[in-house]
């Protein structure tokens, strides 16, 4: 049986706040520890929106 989807609990993009840098770093370490390889780690970090940021000099 498929789960019902509701919009009453959906959050609009403008209501989302970025996570703190330290929280993102901790989450990155946890994801890296449990990922089976580098590709999976990159995919999961990207899905969570906490992938490594490109440094522009």
Buried (B, 14 or more C-beta within 10 A) or exposed (E): EEEEEEEEEEEEEEEEEEBEEEEBEEBBEEBBEEBEEEEEBBBBBEEEEBBEEEEEE
